[in-house]
Structure formats: C-alpha cells, structure tokens
Amino acid sequence: MADTETAESQEDTGTEDGGNTTDDNADSGGSEVDQATEKHLGDLRKEAASYRTKLRKSEAAFADFKASSATELEKAKAEARQEALTEATAEANKRILRAEVLAAAAGKLHDPSDALGQLDLAKYEIDDKGEVDRKTLVADIDELLKAKPYLGGVRDPQFGNRPTATGGGKTMDDLIRQRMRR
C-alpha cells in the first residue's frame, strides 16, 4: 500500500523524487524558510494523494453498490413481468377451457352451460399450445349424461315442421300456404 501511495503521489506531483522540487540553488544555500515551505508542500501533496486514493476507493464502492441495486431492480421487474404473465395465462386458460366444455356439450345437453356447473373443471389441464384433451372431456360429458339423463334432450330440429295428424302428410307451413291462396 505504501508503494501505491508513493507511486500515486509521484504521479500527482509530476516528479520522480517523491515531491522534492527544490532546484540546485536551494540545496546549495537556500534559507530555512524555503526548506520548511518545501517540506510543508511535500506533506500537503502526500495528504492530497491519500485523499485521492480514498476518493477512488469510495467511488468504486459506490459503483458496486449502484450496480447491485440496479440488479435488484431488474430482478424485481422480471419477477413482476413473470407474475403478470402467469396471471394472464391462467385467465386465458380458464376461458379456453370454458369454451371447450361448451363446445363439447353442445348437441348433447339441452343447456351446454349445465356442464360448466356439473363437471370438475380443475382436473382438466391445458397444454402449452392451448389444447385440452377433448377425448377425456367428451367421455366425462357422456358419463354426466348417464348419471343425470334429464340434462340431455336436445331440442328436435324438426320441431314445428312435423306433419299434422289431419293434414295427410302436409306440414303446418303447407297448410297455412294452402289457406292463404284461397
């Protein structure tokens, strides 16, 4: 450490002899005041060099602290992003599962939304591509229909378009058209 301070003080003072800037005339017969001034000046230069060394160390410590704080800030930002992504993915997965259940129950149940209340949706997982195991879902809806057949009973698509008993094979629409022509 003493070598470092000596090298820095020599660098700071611009001399190679440790801060002694007396010229040849001062050595040969200079006054005591000049020698005392030179000694005091050398001491001040050494003290200034030590302060510069301490300043550099403090600046380095501050830079390290600032870097570690920035790293913590970046970690906090990344954690917040990941949390938001997880929440958004969970919400999207709920919507995907709901749509899949309604689509699978359509045509099987009178009211497809009944499947949402009757099935345990937590047991279905959505993969990374956003897909649900449709075979398992359809099998579970079929089991639900076996256990609760009253949920089934899809509306007949021919409802209202059946031939009447007295019309001789004609539909109600045909009978109305026939009456309108008269």
Z-matrix of the N, CA and C atoms (Angstrom, degrees):
N
C 1 1.447
C 2 1.520 1 109.47
N 3 1.303 2 116.74 1 -38.74
C 4 1.457 3 119.81 2 179.37
C 5 1.516 4 110.11 3 -64.24
N 6 1.340 5 117.52 4 -36.07
C 7 1.465 6 120.27 5 177.37
C 8 1.516 7 110.93 6 -65.51
N 9 1.324 8 116.99 7 -37.61
C 10 1.454 9 120.93 8 179.53
C 11 1.517 10 110.64 9 -66.35
N 12 1.339 11 116.71 10 -44.45
C 13 1.455 12 119.48 11 179.30
C 14 1.514 13 111.32 12 -65.07
N 15 1.326 14 116.60 13 -38.01
C 16 1.464 15 120.09 14 179.21
C 17 1.517 16 109.86 15 -65.78
N 18 1.333 17 116.79 16 -43.12
C 19 1.459 18 120.22 17 179.86
C 20 1.522 19 110.24 18 -65.33
N 21 1.353 20 117.46 19 -40.86
C 22 1.453 21 119.49 20 179.42
C 23 1.511 22 111.22 21 -68.51
N 24 1.334 23 117.07 22 -38.85
C 25 1.461 24 118.06 23 -179.63
C 26 1.516 25 110.34 24 -67.62
N 27 1.337 26 117.21 25 -35.87
C 28 1.464 27 119.59 26 176.73
C 29 1.514 28 109.78 27 -67.13
N 30 1.329 29 117.07 28 -38.98
C 31 1.450 30 120.74 29 179.70
C 32 1.525 31 109.93 30 -66.85
N 33 1.354 32 116.42 31 -42.63
C 34 1.447 33 120.50 32 -178.41
C 35 1.520 34 112.66 33 -68.93
N 36 1.301 35 117.09 34 -34.60
C 37 1.461 36 119.09 35 -177.54
C 38 1.511 37 111.60 36 -85.45
N 39 1.305 38 117.66 37 -19.43
C 40 1.457 39 120.32 38 179.84
C 41 1.512 40 112.76 39 81.13
N 42 1.309 41 118.89 40 16.73
C 43 1.458 42 120.92 41 179.00
C 44 1.510 43 109.23 42 -124.26
N 45 1.315 44 115.89 43 162.94
C 46 1.455 45 119.85 44 -179.30
C 47 1.530 46 111.47 45 -105.32
N 48 1.298 47 118.12 46 -7.11
C 49 1.460 48 119.52 47 -176.97
C 50 1.528 49 112.00 48 -103.02
N 51 1.362 50 117.64 49 23.89
C 52 1.459 51 120.20 50 174.34
C 53 1.506 52 113.47 51 82.88
N 54 1.310 53 119.88 52 19.60
C 55 1.444 54 121.47 53 175.01
C 56 1.504 55 113.70 54 103.52
N 57 1.296 56 119.56 55 2.66
C 58 1.459 57 122.15 56 179.70
C 59 1.518 58 107.75 57 -83.16
N 60 1.337 59 117.01 58 107.17
C 61 1.455 60 121.51 59 -176.19
C 62 1.514 61 112.51 60 -110.29
N 63 1.279 62 116.87 61 18.88
C 64 1.474 63 118.88 62 179.75
C 65 1.516 64 108.79 63 -72.19
N 66 1.285 65 115.06 64 143.06
C 67 1.466 66 118.25 65 177.52
C 68 1.526 67 109.60 66 -92.80
N 69 1.297 68 116.67 67 -179.66
C 70 1.455 69 121.20 68 -173.92
C 71 1.526 70 112.12 69 -63.28
N 72 1.304 71 119.18 70 -31.00
C 73 1.457 72 121.56 71 -179.10
C 74 1.518 73 111.49 72 -66.85
N 75 1.358 74 117.89 73 -35.52
C 76 1.456 75 120.15 74 -178.81
C 77 1.519 76 110.16 75 -70.46
N 78 1.349 77 117.72 76 -33.72
C 79 1.453 78 120.28 77 179.78
C 80 1.543 79 110.78 78 -69.92
N 81 1.283 80 116.54 79 -33.27
C 82 1.451 81 118.26 80 -173.78
C 83 1.516 82 113.47 81 -80.72
N 84 1.274 83 120.02 82 -18.97
C 85 1.458 84 117.03 83 179.18
C 86 1.492 85 111.75 84 177.04
N 87 1.349 86 117.75 85 29.63
C 88 1.455 87 120.69 86 -179.61
C 89 1.506 88 110.95 87 -66.95
N 90 1.277 89 115.00 88 162.28
C 91 1.462 90 119.77 89 -178.43
C 92 1.522 91 111.06 90 -78.66
N 93 1.293 92 114.02 91 164.61
C 94 1.456 93 120.12 92 179.83
C 95 1.518 94 110.70 93 -66.42
N 96 1.313 95 119.33 94 -30.70
C 97 1.460 96 123.58 95 179.96
C 98 1.527 97 109.40 96 -66.08
N 99 1.331 98 117.48 97 -42.23
C 100 1.464 99 120.78 98 178.20
C 101 1.528 100 110.99 99 -63.73
N 102 1.333 101 116.45 100 -41.90
C 103 1.454 102 119.94 101 179.99
C 104 1.537 103 110.62 102 -67.04
N 105 1.313 104 118.20 103 -40.07
C 106 1.467 105 121.77 104 178.31
C 107 1.528 106 110.51 105 -66.17
N 108 1.324 107 116.29 106 -38.72
C 109 1.466 108 120.72 107 178.25
C 110 1.520 109 110.22 108 -64.99
N 111 1.341 110 115.64 109 -44.32
C 112 1.464 111 119.79 110 178.79
C 113 1.529 112 111.16 111 -62.42
N 114 1.320 113 116.97 112 -40.30
C 115 1.467 114 120.79 113 179.53
C 116 1.525 115 109.87 114 -65.54
N 117 1.330 116 115.30 115 -44.81
C 118 1.465 117 119.70 116 179.29
C 119 1.534 118 110.37 117 -63.33
N 120 1.332 119 117.48 118 -41.59
C 121 1.456 120 122.60 119 177.93
C 122 1.533 121 110.33 120 -61.60
N 123 1.297 122 117.90 121 -42.05
C 124 1.474 123 122.18 122 177.38
C 125 1.526 124 111.28 123 -62.78
N 126 1.348 125 116.80 124 -42.30
C 127 1.461 126 120.53 125 177.98
C 128 1.533 127 110.93 126 -63.27
N 129 1.339 128 116.43 127 -41.21
C 130 1.461 129 120.33 128 178.85
C 131 1.530 130 111.13 129 -64.76
N 132 1.328 131 116.20 130 -37.59
C 133 1.468 132 119.59 131 178.53
C 134 1.529 133 110.86 132 -65.83
N 135 1.314 134 116.88 133 -40.74
C 136 1.470 135 120.51 134 177.69
C 137 1.529 136 110.37 135 -63.95
N 138 1.334 137 115.78 136 -43.24
C 139 1.457 138 119.60 137 179.41
C 140 1.530 139 110.82 138 -63.50
N 141 1.340 140 117.14 139 -42.38
C 142 1.462 141 121.23 140 178.08
C 143 1.529 142 110.43 141 -62.55
N 144 1.339 143 116.94 142 -39.72
C 145 1.459 144 121.00 143 178.99
C 146 1.535 145 110.39 144 -63.61
N 147 1.328 146 116.71 145 -40.06
C 148 1.472 147 119.07 146 179.34
C 149 1.532 148 110.55 147 -66.70
N 150 1.339 149 117.27 148 -37.03
C 151 1.459 150 120.29 149 176.68
C 152 1.532 151 111.30 150 -65.71
N 153 1.320 152 116.85 151 -39.67
C 154 1.469 153 120.13 152 177.17
C 155 1.527 154 110.89 153 -62.86
N 156 1.330 155 116.59 154 -39.09
C 157 1.465 156 121.21 155 177.77
C 158 1.528 157 110.43 156 -63.68
N 159 1.324 158 116.00 157 -45.54
C 160 1.462 159 119.72 158 178.17
C 161 1.524 160 111.36 159 -62.96
N 162 1.336 161 117.07 160 -38.81
C 163 1.458 162 121.68 161 178.26
C 164 1.523 163 110.80 162 -62.01
N 165 1.324 164 117.49 163 -44.15
C 166 1.473 165 121.13 164 179.38
C 167 1.526 166 110.81 165 -62.80
N 168 1.326 167 116.92 166 -40.97
C 169 1.465 168 120.79 167 178.18
C 170 1.529 169 110.36 168 -64.59
N 171 1.322 170 116.32 169 -42.96
C 172 1.464 171 120.17 170 179.61
C 173 1.523 172 111.13 171 -64.83
N 174 1.331 173 116.82 172 -41.44
C 175 1.461 174 120.49 173 177.84
C 176 1.523 175 111.32 174 -63.11
N 177 1.322 176 116.70 175 -39.76
C 178 1.464 177 120.57 176 178.39
C 179 1.528 178 110.33 177 -65.46
N 180 1.331 179 117.29 178 -41.82
C 181 1.466 180 120.95 179 178.84
C 182 1.530 181 110.56 180 -64.87
N 183 1.326 182 116.51 181 -39.85
C 184 1.461 183 120.30 182 177.97
C 185 1.523 184 111.10 183 -65.31
N 186 1.315 185 116.80 184 -41.31
C 187 1.465 186 120.51 185 178.14
C 188 1.527 187 111.00 186 -62.46
N 189 1.337 188 117.11 187 -40.66
C 190 1.469 189 120.58 188 176.76
C 191 1.525 190 111.00 189 -63.27
N 192 1.330 191 115.92 190 -43.76
C 193 1.464 192 120.34 191 178.78
C 194 1.524 193 110.79 192 -62.44
N 195 1.312 194 116.07 193 -43.69
C 196 1.464 195 120.58 194 -179.45
C 197 1.524 196 110.41 195 -63.74
N 198 1.327 197 117.12 196 -40.40
C 199 1.465 198 120.94 197 178.74
C 200 1.521 199 110.61 198 -65.18
N 201 1.307 200 117.93 199 -41.33
C 202 1.464 201 120.05 200 179.81
C 203 1.527 202 110.66 201 -68.30
N 204 1.318 203 117.43 202 -35.11
C 205 1.457 204 120.43 203 177.12
C 206 1.516 205 110.65 204 -67.71
N 207 1.304 206 117.77 205 -41.08
C 208 1.458 207 120.99 206 177.90
C 209 1.518 208 110.11 207 -63.70
N 210 1.298 209 117.66 208 -37.20
C 211 1.449 210 121.34 209 178.39
C 212 1.528 211 109.92 210 -64.16
N 213 1.317 212 118.22 211 -42.65
C 214 1.450 213 121.88 212 178.03
C 215 1.527 214 110.80 213 -64.10
N 216 1.319 215 116.44 214 -38.24
C 217 1.453 216 120.82 215 178.08
C 218 1.523 217 110.05 216 -64.71
N 219 1.322 218 116.42 217 -44.95
C 220 1.462 219 120.14 218 177.96
C 221 1.526 220 110.86 219 -62.69
N 222 1.343 221 116.74 220 -38.60
C 223 1.466 222 120.05 221 177.42
C 224 1.517 223 110.25 222 -62.49
N 225 1.330 224 116.24 223 -41.95
C 226 1.464 225 120.14 224 -179.99
C 227 1.525 226 110.92 225 -64.86
N 228 1.336 227 116.83 226 -40.01
C 229 1.462 228 120.41 227 177.92
C 230 1.524 229 110.77 228 -64.04
N 231 1.315 230 116.50 229 -44.98
C 232 1.467 231 120.43 230 -179.99
C 233 1.524 232 111.00 231 -63.63
N 234 1.332 233 116.73 232 -39.49
C 235 1.463 234 120.65 233 178.61
C 236 1.526 235 110.67 234 -64.77
N 237 1.320 236 116.84 235 -40.94
C 238 1.469 237 120.65 236 179.03
C 239 1.518 238 110.68 237 -65.84
N 240 1.336 239 116.82 238 -40.65
C 241 1.470 240 120.40 239 177.08
C 242 1.518 241 110.82 240 -61.33
N 243 1.327 242 116.64 241 -45.19
C 244 1.463 243 121.26 242 -178.89
C 245 1.526 244 110.63 243 -63.69
N 246 1.316 245 117.23 244 -40.36
C 247 1.458 246 120.93 245 178.80
C 248 1.528 247 110.91 246 -64.42
N 249 1.324 248 116.65 247 -42.70
C 250 1.464 249 120.63 248 178.56
C 251 1.530 250 110.76 249 -64.88
N 252 1.320 251 116.41 250 -40.12
C 253 1.465 252 120.64 251 178.21
C 254 1.521 253 110.77 252 -64.06
N 255 1.315 254 117.18 253 -41.85
C 256 1.469 255 121.32 254 179.51
C 257 1.525 256 110.57 255 -63.46
N 258 1.329 257 117.03 256 -43.92
C 259 1.463 258 120.78 257 178.88
C 260 1.526 259 111.28 258 -64.05
N 261 1.321 260 116.91 259 -43.62
C 262 1.468 261 120.60 260 -179.75
C 263 1.527 262 110.76 261 -65.46
N 264 1.314 263 117.14 262 -39.84
C 265 1.464 264 120.96 263 178.97
C 266 1.522 265 110.41 264 -65.63
N 267 1.322 266 117.37 265 -42.18
C 268 1.463 267 120.73 266 179.00
C 269 1.527 268 110.93 267 -61.94
N 270 1.320 269 116.74 268 -42.36
C 271 1.471 270 120.55 269 179.09
C 272 1.527 271 110.79 270 -66.02
N 273 1.310 272 116.85 271 -42.47
C 274 1.466 273 120.21 272 178.46
C 275 1.530 274 110.77 273 -64.84
N 276 1.314 275 117.08 274 -39.52
C 277 1.463 276 120.49 275 178.77
C 278 1.530 277 111.76 276 -63.94
N 279 1.333 278 116.94 277 -37.47
C 280 1.461 279 120.15 278 176.31
C 281 1.522 280 110.72 279 -61.42
N 282 1.317 281 115.73 280 -43.78
C 283 1.464 282 119.83 281 -179.63
C 284 1.531 283 111.18 282 -66.77
N 285 1.314 284 116.72 283 -40.76
C 286 1.467 285 120.43 284 178.39
C 287 1.523 286 109.68 285 -62.16
N 288 1.317 287 117.56 286 -46.65
C 289 1.461 288 121.35 287 -179.28
C 290 1.520 289 110.79 288 -62.64
N 291 1.299 290 116.58 289 -42.78
C 292 1.477 291 120.66 290 178.58
C 293 1.528 292 110.30 291 -59.74
N 294 1.319 293 116.59 292 -45.63
C 295 1.469 294 120.09 293 179.74
C 296 1.532 295 111.33 294 -64.99
N 297 1.309 296 117.23 295 -38.62
C 298 1.466 297 120.90 296 179.08
C 299 1.523 298 111.07 297 -65.49
N 300 1.329 299 117.67 298 -41.21
C 301 1.462 300 121.09 299 179.37
C 302 1.521 301 109.74 300 -65.02
N 303 1.329 302 117.33 301 -44.85
C 304 1.467 303 120.24 302 179.29
C 305 1.528 304 111.08 303 -62.94
N 306 1.318 305 117.20 304 -40.03
C 307 1.467 306 120.24 305 179.60
C 308 1.526 307 111.33 306 -67.46
N 309 1.327 308 117.09 307 -40.20
C 310 1.461 309 120.35 308 -179.58
C 311 1.527 310 111.32 309 -70.94
N 312 1.334 311 117.76 310 -30.66
C 313 1.467 312 121.10 311 -178.42
C 314 1.523 313 112.26 312 -84.65
N 315 1.310 314 117.23 313 -18.70
C 316 1.465 315 120.34 314 179.88
C 317 1.525 316 108.84 315 -63.87
N 318 1.309 317 115.58 316 132.89
C 319 1.450 318 120.53 317 -178.80
C 320 1.517 319 113.03 318 88.68
N 321 1.330 320 118.21 319 -14.43
C 322 1.464 321 121.56 320 178.64
C 323 1.526 322 111.10 321 -108.88
N 324 1.303 323 116.30 322 -39.57
C 325 1.458 324 121.05 323 -178.94
C 326 1.527 325 109.72 324 -107.15
N 327 1.318 326 115.20 325 148.15
C 328 1.462 327 119.22 326 177.61
C 329 1.529 328 109.74 327 -60.62
N 330 1.334 329 116.13 328 -44.47
C 331 1.460 330 121.76 329 176.97
C 332 1.531 331 107.65 330 -122.89
N 333 1.327 332 118.90 331 102.96
C 334 1.469 333 120.99 332 -176.27
C 335 1.530 334 114.04 333 -57.97
N 336 1.326 335 117.94 334 -23.91
C 337 1.470 336 119.35 335 179.60
C 338 1.523 337 111.52 336 -69.73
N 339 1.346 338 117.80 337 -16.27
C 340 1.471 339 120.26 338 174.72
C 341 1.526 340 110.77 339 -61.34
N 342 1.306 341 116.94 340 -31.75
C 343 1.468 342 120.56 341 -179.85
C 344 1.526 343 110.80 342 -64.11
N 345 1.324 344 117.23 343 -32.50
C 346 1.469 345 120.24 344 179.88
C 347 1.524 346 111.09 345 -63.40
N 348 1.321 347 116.44 346 -37.63
C 349 1.453 348 120.26 347 -179.21
C 350 1.520 349 113.89 348 -83.03
N 351 1.324 350 116.92 349 -24.28
C 352 1.456 351 120.81 350 -174.55
C 353 1.526 352 113.57 351 -92.58
N 354 1.311 353 118.01 352 -28.07
C 355 1.467 354 121.38 353 -177.68
C 356 1.526 355 110.51 354 -92.92
N 357 1.325 356 115.67 355 149.84
C 358 1.461 357 121.48 356 174.87
C 359 1.527 358 107.87 357 -85.55
N 360 1.312 359 116.67 358 97.41
C 361 1.464 360 121.44 359 -174.56
C 362 1.522 361 112.65 360 -70.40
N 363 1.327 362 117.41 361 -18.21
C 364 1.465 363 120.38 362 -177.88
C 365 1.527 364 112.03 363 -68.92
N 366 1.323 365 117.26 364 -20.78
C 367 1.459 366 118.87 365 -177.42
C 368 1.533 367 112.71 366 -81.11
N 369 1.306 368 117.50 367 -12.07
C 370 1.466 369 120.97 368 179.42
C 371 1.519 370 109.50 369 -91.89
N 372 1.316 371 114.87 370 132.97
C 373 1.462 372 120.05 371 179.00
C 374 1.518 373 109.87 372 -112.56
N 375 1.305 374 113.89 373 146.40
C 376 1.460 375 120.49 374 178.27
C 377 1.513 376 107.08 375 -107.07
N 378 1.326 377 116.22 376 128.72
C 379 1.464 378 119.68 377 -177.75
C 380 1.522 379 111.13 378 -78.12
N 381 1.322 380 115.70 379 -177.45
C 382 1.469 381 121.34 380 -176.77
C 383 1.522 382 112.68 381 -63.37
N 384 1.319 383 116.70 382 -24.38
C 385 1.464 384 120.99 383 -179.88
C 386 1.519 385 112.37 384 -88.20
N 387 1.335 386 117.21 385 -2.14
C 388 1.454 387 120.92 386 179.94
C 389 1.513 388 113.14 387 84.69
N 390 1.320 389 117.89 388 22.12
C 391 1.458 390 122.71 389 -177.89
C 392 1.521 391 110.70 390 -102.73
N 393 1.341 392 115.16 391 146.80
C 394 1.452 393 123.19 392 176.29
C 395 1.528 394 106.84 393 -111.87
N 396 1.319 395 117.20 394 149.93
C 397 1.461 396 121.12 395 176.62
C 398 1.527 397 108.15 396 -71.34
N 399 1.326 398 115.75 397 97.00
C 400 1.472 399 121.70 398 -175.00
C 401 1.521 400 111.90 399 -65.39
N 402 1.319 401 116.78 400 -35.78
C 403 1.467 402 119.39 401 -178.43
C 404 1.525 403 110.93 402 -61.46
N 405 1.304 404 116.39 403 -44.67
C 406 1.468 405 120.57 404 178.48
C 407 1.517 406 110.57 405 -65.11
N 408 1.312 407 116.78 406 -41.42
C 409 1.458 408 121.46 407 -179.89
C 410 1.525 409 111.16 408 -62.88
N 411 1.328 410 117.62 409 -46.62
C 412 1.464 411 121.89 410 179.14
C 413 1.530 412 110.22 411 -64.51
N 414 1.330 413 117.70 412 -41.24
C 415 1.473 414 121.10 413 178.12
C 416 1.525 415 110.38 414 -61.60
N 417 1.329 416 117.10 415 -40.54
C 418 1.462 417 120.17 416 179.41
C 419 1.530 418 111.31 417 -67.46
N 420 1.306 419 117.84 418 -36.16
C 421 1.472 420 120.41 419 177.01
C 422 1.526 421 109.79 420 -67.56
N 423 1.330 422 116.82 421 -39.51
C 424 1.467 423 119.97 422 176.38
C 425 1.523 424 111.28 423 -62.20
N 426 1.342 425 116.93 424 -41.47
C 427 1.468 426 120.65 425 176.90
C 428 1.526 427 110.98 426 -64.11
N 429 1.320 428 116.37 427 -37.39
C 430 1.457 429 120.66 428 177.33
C 431 1.527 430 110.27 429 -62.55
N 432 1.314 431 117.19 430 -41.02
C 433 1.462 432 121.02 431 178.28
C 434 1.527 433 111.69 432 -65.80
N 435 1.329 434 116.86 433 -35.90
C 436 1.465 435 119.85 434 177.67
C 437 1.525 436 110.29 435 -67.64
N 438 1.336 437 116.44 436 -40.49
C 439 1.461 438 120.71 437 -178.55
C 440 1.528 439 111.72 438 -74.97
N 441 1.316 440 117.59 439 -34.77
C 442 1.468 441 121.88 440 -177.48
C 443 1.532 442 108.80 441 -133.72
N 444 1.325 443 116.66 442 77.43
C 445 1.468 444 119.80 443 -175.22
C 446 1.531 445 113.69 444 -64.61
N 447 1.321 446 118.02 445 -21.86
C 448 1.461 447 120.72 446 179.71
C 449 1.536 448 112.38 447 -65.72
N 450 1.356 449 117.24 448 -16.77
C 451 1.474 450 119.53 449 177.33
C 452 1.518 451 111.23 450 -75.39
N 453 1.314 452 116.56 451 -22.11
C 454 1.469 453 121.02 452 -179.85
C 455 1.508 454 110.25 453 -77.41
N 456 1.289 455 115.28 454 -158.60
C 457 1.463 456 119.03 455 177.99
C 458 1.502 457 110.74 456 89.47
N 459 1.275 458 115.41 457 68.21
C 460 1.456 459 121.19 458 178.48
C 461 1.520 460 108.45 459 -68.82
N 462 1.282 461 116.34 460 143.36
C 463 1.461 462 121.89 461 179.40
C 464 1.523 463 109.30 462 -61.10
N 465 1.315 464 114.50 463 134.93
C 466 1.463 465 121.11 464 -179.46
C 467 1.526 466 109.55 465 -69.13
N 468 1.323 467 118.05 466 125.51
C 469 1.460 468 119.30 467 -179.49
C 470 1.528 469 112.79 468 -68.12
N 471 1.340 470 118.29 469 -19.16
C 472 1.461 471 122.01 470 179.10
C 473 1.533 472 112.58 471 -90.09
N 474 1.343 473 115.68 472 5.76
C 475 1.454 474 119.33 473 -177.82
C 476 1.520 475 109.73 474 -59.55
N 477 1.339 476 116.38 475 127.20
C 478 1.459 477 121.61 476 -179.69
C 479 1.505 478 112.51 477 87.84
N 480 1.305 479 117.91 478 -8.17
C 481 1.449 480 121.65 479 -179.19
C 482 1.534 481 110.64 480 -115.92
N 483 1.317 482 116.54 481 18.61
C 484 1.460 483 121.04 482 -179.31
C 485 1.527 484 110.15 483 -82.90
N 486 1.302 485 114.33 484 150.89
C 487 1.480 486 116.75 485 176.05
C 488 1.527 487 110.79 486 -67.01
N 489 1.274 488 116.46 487 143.10
C 490 1.457 489 120.22 488 179.71
C 491 1.525 490 109.71 489 -79.57
N 492 1.307 491 116.76 490 159.90
C 493 1.465 492 121.07 491 -178.76
C 494 1.525 493 111.50 492 -70.97
N 495 1.313 494 117.38 493 -30.82
C 496 1.465 495 120.54 494 -176.90
C 497 1.508 496 112.43 495 -100.17
N 498 1.302 497 118.26 496 -8.24
C 499 1.448 498 121.30 497 -173.56
C 500 1.509 499 114.36 498 -84.02
N 501 1.278 500 119.55 499 -5.80
C 502 1.449 501 120.90 500 178.12
C 503 1.510 502 112.43 501 68.71
N 504 1.345 503 118.22 502 40.34
C 505 1.453 504 121.33 503 176.64
C 506 1.516 505 113.95 504 93.90
N 507 1.319 506 115.77 505 2.35
C 508 1.456 507 119.00 506 179.40
C 509 1.520 508 109.16 507 -91.96
N 510 1.350 509 114.93 508 150.07
C 511 1.459 510 119.74 509 177.34
C 512 1.511 511 109.58 510 -85.54
N 513 1.287 512 116.97 511 167.46
C 514 1.456 513 122.40 512 179.13
C 515 1.524 514 109.97 513 -60.27
N 516 1.319 515 117.14 514 -38.88
C 517 1.469 516 120.74 515 178.24
C 518 1.520 517 110.23 516 -61.12
N 519 1.324 518 116.65 517 -41.34
C 520 1.467 519 120.24 518 179.06
C 521 1.525 520 110.94 519 -64.14
N 522 1.315 521 117.22 520 -41.24
C 523 1.458 522 120.92 521 179.32
C 524 1.524 523 111.43 522 -64.38
N 525 1.314 524 116.75 523 -39.73
C 526 1.468 525 120.05 524 179.64
C 527 1.522 526 109.58 525 -66.29
N 528 1.290 527 118.21 526 -43.70
C 529 1.474 528 121.49 527 179.88
C 530 1.540 529 109.85 528 -62.42
N 531 1.302 530 115.23 529 -40.57
C 532 1.461 531 119.46 530 -178.95
C 533 1.526 532 109.72 531 -63.87
N 534 1.324 533 118.71 532 -40.81
C 535 1.459 534 122.45 533 -178.99
C 536 1.530 535 110.32 534 -69.86
N 537 1.303 536 117.10 535 -32.61
C 538 1.471 537 121.48 536 -177.42
C 539 1.529 538 110.43 537 -71.51
N 540 1.291 539 118.23 538 -28.00
C 541 1.467 540 121.83 539 -179.02
C 542 1.509 541 110.64 540 -72.86
N 543 1.232 542 120.22 541 -26.88
C 544 1.459 543 123.22 542 -176.22
C 545 1.462 544 111.37 543 -74.03
